[in-house]
Amino acid sequence: MSDSASLNFEGKEIKLPIITGSENEKAIDISKLRSETGLVTLDKGFKNTGSTTSNITYLDGEKGILRHRGYSIEELASKSTFTEVCYLLIYGNLPTKSELDSFEHRIRIHTLVHEDFKIILEGYPSKAHPMGILSSLITSLTAFYPESLDPNRSKDLVDLSIARILGKFPTFAAWSYKKRNGHPIIYPDNSLDYCTNFLKMMFELPSESYKPNPVITDALNKLLILHADHEQNCSTSTVRVVGSAQSSIYPSISAGINALWGPLHGGANQAVIEMLDQIINDGNDIDKYIKKAKDKNDPFRLMGFGHRVYKNFDPRAKIIKKAADNVLEKLGVNDPVLDLAKKLEKIALEDQYFVDKKLYPNVDFYSGIIYRALGFPPEMFTVMFAFGRLPGWIAQWKEMRENKEPLGRPRQIYTGEQTREYKDCLLYTSPS
């Protein structure tokens, strides 16, 4: 098989190298295309463009495969904890017992935040979206730890910054929720494990202590693992591009949070619940909305079905469907919105229209169901997505930095006006 591709342009043949990944993925390397031909490629949305090589995550959308550092998502979700997966993504291997103990200790001692963050928090209106609050609090870490801004930061400083953001992120996430509800903040309890500590900061009230339910803790652990990394998606690419400017980890992660916020990306699980509310408020006529979804001239979209990458059943959705069934059964949740979700799921899995188009329920559909059952309001769903994606963003930022990747700088094809004569606005009279 040839190790290069040929491009014929203006009577000249240019050879472009073919590179092959460890899973036999092949790509045409166009790194020198512009310097040799003056040409650039046009690929809107970068759907056919590999922006980097990476050792972190392998995804095959046709076969429904997702692996982190070689480990299948099915095994990680059933056998690992979220902190183990964090270590795996960031440092390349599953930790030994002593490595995990040391890693969790480093995170634990950084869960508390400077009291001045409460002043920042108080400045937000009570109805500020938690994602906006979370993004700004993460960026504000640069003010409290200015040494992180050093572009020549040492490995020890990088590891310290990683431990800080892993420790403080759940604190900030829980505080953004408390701010939204006008509740007093709850400080971390470092006698608890990572997920339970977060749940306590979220749901404990001054009048009563929080008693963790193992069903909820286990479900949260799985949800975070399933969102931990997903190759070069919108927010991850954003983290790498911002980091390529030698930005520190804090503003790079903050940029990822903002990219994730959109309803086409991390906001999809919130959009699922909002869609279900819309159907219920419109008389609970599910058949009407199924017809609308099938009508190509109707702007209505079924949120939580299908996926940009997967042309098969999302492997994460298979895992999370079982978790959703388990949570609903064991918690005995009685909620008309969740009842509607289960009916919609059944229709989508059996209706030939959805089957033919491979519009299977995806991870956003099921995560929205679980988060609602666990007591999270819809505006916190995207925050929880960011919480889960945090180790992936960190790993991608770290890999990009260690590989000394160049500054991200996409090209464009200009389609605007050509050279025009300048006319002083005071003298120019528009034609009548």
C-alpha positions as CSV (number, residue, x, y, z in Angstrom):
1,M,0.0,0.0,0.0
2,S,1.3,3.5,-0.9
3,D,2.7,5.6,2.0
4,S,1.7,8.8,0.2
5,A,-1.1,10.4,-1.7
6,S,-0.7,12.5,-4.8
7,L,-2.2,15.9,-5.5
8,N,-2.1,17.3,-9.1
9,F,-2.2,21.0,-9.3
10,E,-1.3,23.3,-12.2
11,G,0.5,20.4,-13.9
12,K,2.6,19.6,-10.9
13,E,2.3,16.4,-8.8
14,I,2.7,16.9,-5.0
15,K,3.3,13.9,-2.7
16,L,1.5,14.0,0.6
17,P,2.6,11.5,3.3
18,I,0.1,9.0,4.7
19,I,0.3,8.5,8.4
20,T,-1.2,5.5,10.3
21,G,-2.4,5.4,13.8
22,S,-2.1,2.5,16.3
23,E,-5.7,1.4,15.5
24,N,-4.9,1.5,11.7
25,E,-6.6,4.9,11.2
26,K,-5.1,6.6,8.2
27,A,-4.7,10.3,7.5
28,I,-3.1,12.5,4.8
29,D,-0.5,14.8,6.3
30,I,-1.0,18.2,4.7
31,S,1.4,20.0,7.0
32,K,3.5,21.3,4.1
33,L,0.7,21.8,1.6
34,R,0.6,25.6,1.8
35,S,4.4,26.0,1.7
36,E,4.7,23.8,-1.4
37,T,1.6,24.9,-3.3
38,G,0.1,28.0,-1.8
39,L,-3.1,26.1,-1.2
40,V,-5.1,25.5,2.0
41,T,-7.9,23.1,2.5
42,L,-11.5,24.1,3.3
43,D,-13.2,21.9,5.9
44,K,-16.1,23.7,7.6
45,G,-16.5,22.5,11.2
46,F,-13.2,20.5,10.8
47,K,-15.2,17.3,10.3
48,N,-12.5,15.7,8.1
49,T,-9.5,17.3,9.7
50,G,-7.2,15.8,12.2
51,S,-5.8,18.6,14.3
52,T,-3.4,16.5,16.3
53,T,-2.1,13.0,17.2
54,S,-3.1,11.8,20.6
55,N,-2.4,8.8,22.9
56,I,-5.5,9.5,25.1
57,T,-8.7,8.3,23.6
58,Y,-9.7,6.1,20.7
59,L,-13.2,6.4,19.2
60,D,-14.7,4.4,16.3
61,G,-18.1,5.8,15.6
62,E,-19.0,3.2,13.0
63,K,-18.4,0.3,15.4
64,G,-19.4,2.0,18.6
65,I,-16.0,1.7,20.3
66,L,-14.7,4.0,22.9
67,R,-11.4,3.3,24.7
68,H,-9.2,5.4,27.1
69,R,-5.5,4.6,27.0
70,G,-6.5,1.2,25.6
71,Y,-9.1,0.4,28.2
72,S,-12.7,-0.1,27.0
73,I,-15.3,2.3,28.4
74,E,-17.4,-0.7,29.4
75,E,-14.6,-2.0,31.7
76,L,-13.8,1.3,33.2
77,A,-17.4,2.1,34.0
78,S,-17.9,-1.3,35.7
79,K,-14.6,-1.6,37.5
80,S,-13.1,1.8,38.1
81,T,-13.8,4.8,40.2
82,F,-13.8,8.3,38.8
83,T,-10.5,9.3,40.5
84,E,-8.9,6.2,39.0
85,V,-10.0,7.2,35.5
86,C,-8.7,10.8,36.2
87,Y,-5.3,9.3,36.9
88,L,-5.4,7.1,33.9
89,L,-6.3,9.9,31.5
90,I,-3.8,12.4,32.9
91,Y,-0.8,10.1,33.6
92,G,-1.3,7.3,31.1
93,N,-1.8,4.2,33.3
94,L,-4.2,2.9,35.9
95,P,-2.7,3.7,39.3
96,T,-1.4,1.3,41.8
97,K,-2.9,1.4,45.3
98,S,-0.2,3.6,46.6
99,E,-0.3,5.9,43.5
100,L,-4.1,6.2,43.9
101,D,-3.8,7.0,47.6
102,S,-1.2,9.7,46.9
103,F,-3.2,11.1,44.0
104,E,-6.5,11.3,46.1
105,H,-4.6,12.9,49.0
106,R,-3.1,15.6,46.7
107,I,-6.6,16.4,45.4
108,R,-8.1,16.3,48.9
109,I,-5.8,18.9,50.4
110,H,-6.9,21.3,47.6
111,T,-10.7,21.1,47.9
112,L,-10.8,24.2,50.1
113,V,-10.7,27.6,48.3
114,H,-9.6,31.1,49.4
115,E,-12.4,32.9,51.4
116,D,-12.1,35.8,48.9
117,F,-13.9,33.5,46.4
118,K,-17.0,34.1,48.4
119,I,-16.8,37.8,47.6
120,I,-16.6,37.0,43.9
121,L,-19.6,34.6,44.3
122,E,-21.7,37.2,46.1
123,G,-21.3,39.6,43.1
124,Y,-23.4,37.4,40.9
125,P,-27.2,37.8,40.6
126,S,-29.1,34.9,42.1
127,K,-30.3,33.7,38.7
128,A,-26.9,33.6,37.1
129,H,-26.4,30.4,35.2
130,P,-24.1,28.0,37.1
131,M,-21.9,27.5,34.0
132,G,-21.1,31.2,33.8
133,I,-20.2,31.3,37.5
134,L,-18.1,28.1,37.2
135,S,-16.2,29.4,34.2
136,S,-15.3,32.7,35.9
137,L,-14.3,31.1,39.2
138,I,-11.9,28.7,37.3
139,T,-10.4,31.6,35.5
140,S,-10.0,33.5,38.8
141,L,-7.6,30.8,40.0
142,T,-4.9,32.6,38.0
143,A,-5.2,35.6,40.3
144,F,-4.7,33.4,43.4
145,Y,-2.0,31.3,41.9
146,P,-0.1,33.7,39.4
147,E,2.8,31.3,39.2
148,S,0.6,29.1,37.0
149,L,0.9,31.7,34.3
150,D,4.6,31.0,33.8
151,P,4.9,29.5,30.2
152,N,8.0,27.6,31.3
153,R,6.3,26.1,34.3
154,S,8.0,23.0,35.8
155,K,6.5,19.5,35.9
156,D,6.0,19.9,39.7
157,L,4.1,23.1,39.2
158,V,1.9,21.5,36.5
159,D,1.1,18.6,38.8
160,L,0.3,21.0,41.6
161,S,-2.1,23.0,39.2
162,I,-3.7,19.7,38.2
163,A,-4.3,18.7,41.8
164,R,-5.7,22.2,42.6
165,I,-8.2,22.3,39.8
166,L,-9.4,18.7,40.5
167,G,-9.8,19.6,44.1
168,K,-11.5,22.9,43.7
169,F,-13.7,22.2,40.7
170,P,-16.4,20.2,42.7
171,T,-16.3,23.0,45.3
172,F,-17.0,25.7,42.7
173,A,-19.6,23.5,41.0
174,A,-21.5,23.0,44.2
175,W,-21.2,26.7,45.2
176,S,-22.6,27.8,41.8
177,Y,-25.7,25.7,42.6
178,K,-26.0,27.1,46.1
179,K,-25.8,30.6,44.7
180,R,-28.6,29.9,42.2
181,N,-30.8,28.7,45.0
182,G,-29.9,31.4,47.5
183,H,-28.6,28.8,50.0
184,P,-25.5,29.2,52.2
185,I,-22.5,27.4,50.8
186,I,-21.3,24.1,52.3
187,Y,-17.5,23.6,52.8
188,P,-15.8,20.4,51.7
189,D,-15.7,17.4,54.1
190,N,-12.4,15.6,53.3
191,S,-13.3,12.6,55.3
192,L,-15.6,11.6,52.4
193,D,-14.6,10.2,49.0
194,Y,-14.5,12.5,46.0
195,C,-18.1,12.0,44.7
196,T,-19.8,11.9,48.1
197,N,-18.0,15.1,49.2
198,F,-19.4,16.8,46.1
199,L,-22.9,15.5,46.8
200,K,-22.7,16.8,50.4
201,M,-21.7,20.2,49.2
202,M,-24.6,20.2,46.8
203,F,-27.4,18.9,48.9
204,E,-26.7,19.4,52.5
205,L,-28.8,22.1,54.3
206,P,-27.8,23.9,57.5
207,S,-30.7,22.3,59.3
208,E,-29.8,18.7,58.4
209,S,-26.7,16.7,57.6
210,Y,-26.4,14.9,54.3
211,K,-26.5,11.1,54.4
212,P,-25.1,9.7,51.1
213,N,-27.2,7.1,49.3
214,P,-24.9,4.4,47.8
215,V,-27.2,4.2,44.7
216,I,-26.7,7.9,44.1
217,T,-23.0,7.9,44.7
218,D,-22.5,4.9,42.3
219,A,-24.7,6.5,39.6
220,L,-22.7,9.7,39.9
221,N,-19.4,7.8,39.7
222,K,-20.6,6.1,36.4
223,L,-21.9,9.3,34.9
224,L,-18.6,11.2,35.5
225,I,-16.6,8.3,34.0
226,L,-18.8,8.1,30.9
227,H,-18.1,11.8,30.2
228,A,-14.4,11.8,31.1
229,D,-13.1,12.2,27.6
230,H,-14.4,11.9,24.0
231,E,-11.5,12.7,21.6
232,Q,-11.3,16.0,19.7
233,N,-14.8,17.4,20.3
234,C,-15.7,21.0,20.4
235,S,-14.7,21.8,24.0
236,T,-11.6,19.6,24.0
237,S,-10.4,21.2,20.8
238,T,-11.0,24.6,22.4
239,V,-8.9,23.6,25.4
240,R,-6.0,22.6,23.2
241,V,-6.2,25.7,21.0
242,V,-6.2,28.0,24.0
243,G,-3.4,26.0,25.6
244,S,-1.4,26.2,22.4
245,A,-0.9,29.9,23.2
246,Q,0.9,28.7,26.3
247,S,-2.0,29.7,28.4
248,S,-2.1,28.1,31.8
249,I,-4.4,25.3,32.7
250,Y,-7.0,27.5,34.4
251,P,-8.1,29.8,31.5
252,S,-7.7,26.8,29.1
253,I,-10.2,24.7,31.1
254,S,-12.4,27.8,31.5
255,A,-12.5,28.1,27.7
256,G,-13.6,24.5,27.5
257,I,-16.4,25.1,30.0
258,N,-17.7,27.9,27.8
259,A,-17.5,25.8,24.6
260,L,-19.4,23.0,26.4
261,W,-22.1,25.3,27.4
262,G,-23.9,25.4,24.0
263,P,-27.0,23.2,23.5
264,L,-25.4,21.4,20.6
265,H,-22.6,20.1,22.9
266,G,-22.8,19.9,26.6
267,G,-26.1,21.6,27.0
268,A,-27.9,18.7,25.2
269,N,-28.8,16.8,28.3
270,Q,-30.5,20.0,29.7
271,A,-32.3,20.4,26.3
272,V,-33.6,16.8,26.7
273,I,-35.5,17.7,29.9
274,E,-36.7,21.0,28.5
275,M,-38.1,19.1,25.5
276,L,-39.9,16.7,27.7
277,D,-41.3,19.5,29.8
278,Q,-42.5,21.1,26.5
279,I,-44.3,18.0,25.4
280,I,-46.0,17.6,28.8
281,N,-47.1,21.3,28.9
282,D,-48.6,20.8,25.4
283,G,-51.0,18.1,26.5
284,N,-48.5,15.2,26.7
285,D,-49.3,14.3,23.1
286,I,-46.2,12.2,22.3
287,D,-47.5,11.1,18.9
288,K,-47.7,14.7,17.8
289,Y,-44.0,15.3,18.6
290,I,-42.9,12.1,17.0
291,K,-44.6,13.3,13.8
292,K,-43.0,16.7,14.1
293,A,-39.6,15.0,14.5
294,K,-40.1,13.0,11.3
295,D,-41.3,16.1,9.3
296,K,-38.1,17.5,7.6
297,N,-39.9,20.9,7.2
298,D,-40.6,21.1,10.9
299,P,-37.8,22.8,13.0
300,F,-38.6,20.6,16.0
301,R,-35.8,18.3,16.9
302,L,-35.8,15.3,19.3
303,M,-33.0,16.1,21.7
304,G,-30.9,13.2,23.0
305,F,-31.2,11.0,19.9
306,G,-28.4,10.3,17.4
307,H,-24.9,11.5,17.6
308,R,-22.5,13.4,15.4
309,V,-19.8,10.7,15.7
310,Y,-21.5,7.4,16.4
311,K,-23.3,5.7,13.5
312,N,-24.0,2.9,15.9
313,F,-25.4,2.8,19.4
314,D,-23.3,5.0,21.6
315,P,-21.4,2.6,23.9
316,R,-21.8,5.0,26.7
317,A,-25.6,5.0,26.2
318,K,-25.8,1.2,26.6
319,I,-24.0,1.5,30.0
320,I,-26.0,4.5,31.2
321,K,-29.3,3.0,30.2
322,K,-28.8,0.2,32.7
323,A,-27.7,2.8,35.3
324,A,-30.8,4.8,34.6
325,D,-33.1,1.8,35.0
326,N,-31.3,0.9,38.2
327,V,-31.6,4.4,39.7
328,L,-35.3,4.7,38.8
329,E,-36.1,1.3,40.3
330,K,-34.1,1.6,43.5
331,L,-35.0,5.2,44.3
332,G,-38.7,4.6,43.4
333,V,-38.9,7.9,41.6
334,N,-42.4,8.9,40.5
335,D,-42.0,11.7,38.0
336,P,-44.3,12.3,34.9
337,V,-41.3,13.7,33.0
338,L,-39.3,10.6,33.5
339,D,-42.3,8.4,32.6
340,L,-42.5,10.3,29.4
341,A,-38.8,9.8,28.7
342,K,-39.2,6.0,29.1
343,K,-42.1,6.1,26.6
344,L,-40.1,8.1,24.1
345,E,-37.2,5.8,24.5
346,K,-39.3,2.7,23.7
347,I,-40.8,4.4,20.6
348,A,-37.3,5.4,19.3
349,L,-35.9,1.9,19.8
350,E,-38.8,0.2,18.0
351,D,-40.0,2.8,15.3
352,Q,-38.5,1.8,12.0
353,Y,-37.9,5.5,11.1
354,F,-35.6,6.0,14.0
355,V,-34.0,2.6,13.6
356,D,-33.2,3.1,9.9
357,K,-31.7,6.5,10.6
358,K,-29.8,5.1,13.6
359,L,-31.3,7.8,15.9
360,Y,-30.7,5.8,19.0
361,P,-31.1,7.4,22.5
362,N,-27.6,8.8,23.3
363,V,-25.7,9.5,26.5
364,D,-27.3,13.0,26.8
365,F,-30.8,11.4,26.8
366,Y,-30.0,9.0,29.7
367,S,-27.8,11.4,31.7
368,G,-30.6,13.9,31.7
369,I,-33.0,11.3,33.1
370,I,-30.5,10.2,35.8
371,Y,-29.6,13.7,36.9
372,R,-33.3,14.6,37.2
373,A,-33.9,11.5,39.2
374,L,-31.0,12.3,41.5
375,G,-32.4,15.7,42.3
376,F,-30.2,17.9,40.0
377,P,-32.1,20.8,38.4
378,P,-31.7,21.2,34.6
379,E,-29.3,24.2,34.8
380,M,-26.8,22.0,36.6
381,F,-26.8,19.2,34.0
382,T,-24.1,21.0,31.8
383,V,-22.1,21.7,35.0
384,M,-22.1,18.0,35.7
385,F,-21.0,17.3,32.1
386,A,-18.1,19.7,32.6
387,F,-17.3,18.0,36.0
388,G,-17.0,14.6,34.2
389,R,-15.0,16.0,31.2
390,L,-12.5,17.8,33.5
391,P,-9.9,15.0,33.5
392,G,-10.1,14.7,29.7
393,W,-9.5,18.4,29.3
394,I,-6.6,18.3,31.7
395,A,-5.0,15.3,29.9
396,Q,-5.4,16.9,26.5
397,W,-3.9,20.2,27.7
398,K,-1.0,18.3,29.3
399,E,-0.4,16.2,26.2
400,M,-0.5,19.3,23.9
401,R,2.0,21.0,26.2
402,E,4.4,18.1,26.5
403,N,4.4,17.6,22.7
404,K,5.2,21.2,22.2
405,E,2.5,21.6,19.7
406,P,2.4,24.8,17.7
407,L,0.0,27.7,18.2
408,G,-3.4,26.8,16.8
409,R,-4.1,29.1,13.8
410,P,-6.7,27.9,11.2
411,R,-6.8,29.4,7.8
412,Q,-9.8,30.7,5.8
413,I,-11.0,31.4,2.3
414,Y,-11.8,35.1,2.1
415,T,-15.2,35.8,0.3
416,G,-15.6,39.5,1.1
417,E,-15.2,42.7,-0.9
418,Q,-12.2,43.3,-3.0
419,T,-10.2,46.6,-2.7
420,R,-12.5,49.6,-2.4
421,E,-11.8,53.3,-2.5
422,Y,-12.1,55.0,0.9
423,K,-14.7,57.9,1.0
424,D,-14.9,60.3,4.0
425,C,-18.3,59.8,5.6
426,L,-18.7,63.6,6.0
427,L,-18.3,64.1,2.2
428,Y,-20.0,60.9,1.0
429,T,-23.6,61.1,-0.1
430,S,-25.3,57.8,-0.6
431,P,-27.0,57.4,-4.0
432,S,-30.7,58.2,-3.9
